[in-house]
Amino acid sequence: MAPLNVDAKYSLIKKIIDELPNDHRSKDFYISLHDWYADKGFWTIKQEKYIDEAINLYTKTSAEIHNETQIEKPPVSELFFDAKKIRQLFDTAATRIKYPSIHFWRDIGEIQFYLCGSQSRTPGFIRITNSQKYPNQEIYAEINQAGKGLFRKDTSANFKKEILRIIDDPIGESQLRGKKSGFCCYCGHVIETKESMAVGYGPICAANYGLPWGESAASQELVNI
């Protein structure tokens, strides 16, 4: 594709905005860039970088859609999942801390669960991402207040598998990752004491998320034997 001049980019970003659904997470941002150029007649270097990224992504996606033939789409029913266990952890934590977040490190990449704030388009939902900030953030799924999860249609099978494994036993997975890595999944800090290493997280995070620790953890171990 030949390099585009600024006027061509302006026309193309308008086309992208028109084709994006209203709930697309980047639409308002692209509209602001479009309106900036319409008002001032130029973009800053940083703004034009975002425009180029949007155009490149649009061009790539359009080519993939054009070349797509017999690719089977997953049934809608396969996109839903039960996430009540991890929902309960967040509901407990939300009464103690403002921005609860849990990070899991996997071979395919980091998976972050975090609670959306009041200014989000989905306040109170739990969002599952790659732990990056916009524009590098990838959203894999969201969980509503009732504990029902929904994968994005483009989430890969590998990430679905890992996310389902986590939500099936979020406490057990956090313990396993804490013991293996030496870092707490809940606060990200180094696990410092042998008592905390025994369960994979510290007493403060245990209290915040309602997790077994100390005598309660030992009792739980006996139950599991």
Order of alpha helices (4+ residues) and beta strands (2+ residues): alpha-alpha-alpha-beta-alpha-beta-beta-beta-beta-beta-alpha-alpha-alpha-alpha-alpha
